[in-house]
Amino acid sequence: MASLQDQLLKAGLADKASAKQARADKRKKQKQKNKQKQPVVDEATIAAQQAAEEKKARSRELNQLQQQEREKTLNYCAGKAAYYCKQTTAQWRNLT
């Protein structure tokens, strides 16, 4: 089936230049319409990204707490070691 444009051309009611202009206008309108479209927002993707960010933040917080506990334990052990080292040194001095 021929398009309306082809039918009008055959009937002599339109010429090739006006048909070409009509196609160009239609194409320009379609391009403008496509440019104005907002990107589709996928709620599931946004929720997944937000959950991942929250998980990262929580992980960073837990890692920081673990690091603080390690340092606290290390400092405590270092202090104990120094105490025992001093005590042992004193004992050795007393023996000699």
N, C-alpha and C positions, 0 to 999 in steps of 0.2 A: 504494500500500500504506500502510495506516495505521500509525502508530508504536505501540510497545508501550503507551505512556502512553494513547493514544487508545483502544486495545483494552481496557485496564483500566478506563477511565472508562465505556465502553459496557457492560462486563460488570458494573459496579457494585462492583468490587473496590477502587476508589480514588475519592476525591472531588476536586473542582476545587482546593480549598485545598491538599491534599497534593501535587497535580501542580504547582501554582504554586510551592510551597516547594521541591520537588525541582529544578525548573528554576533557581530562584534559587541553590540550593546548588551546582548544577553550574556555573553561570556564575561564582560566587565562586571555586570551586576552579580554574577555568580562568584567571581573572584572576591569582590568586595564583601559579599555575604559570608564567604568562607573565612576571610580575614577577621571579621567581627565576632566570630564564634568564640566563646569562652572555652578554654580547655576543660575537658570532662574531668570532674573531681571524683575519684574513686574512694569512697569512704573506708572501704576495707584496707586499701593500701595506706591511707593516712593513719588509720588505727594501728596497723602493723608497724609503721615507722615510729609512731609515738610509743608503742610498747617496747620496741627495740631501744629507743633512746632512754626510756625509764629503766630498762634492764641494764644498760650500760652505766647509767648514773648510780644505780644500786650496787653494781659490781665494783665501780670505782670506790664507793663509800666503804664497802666491805673490805676491799683490798687495803684501803688506808687504815681501817681499824685493825686488821690483821698485822699490818706493818708496825703500827704503834705497839701492839701487844708483843711482837717479836723484839722490838727495841727495848721495851720495858723489861722483858725477861732477860735479854742480853745484858742490860745494865745491872739488873739485880744479880745475875750470875757473876758478872765481872766484879761487882762489889763484894760478893761472897768469896770469890776466888782471891781477891786482894786481902780480905780479912784472914782467910785460911793461910794464904801465903805468908802474911806477916806473923801469924801465930806459929806456923811451922818454922819460920826463920828464927823466931824467938826461942822456940823449943831447941832448935839446933844450937843456938848460941849458949843456951843453958847447959847443954850436954857437953860442950867442949870447954 
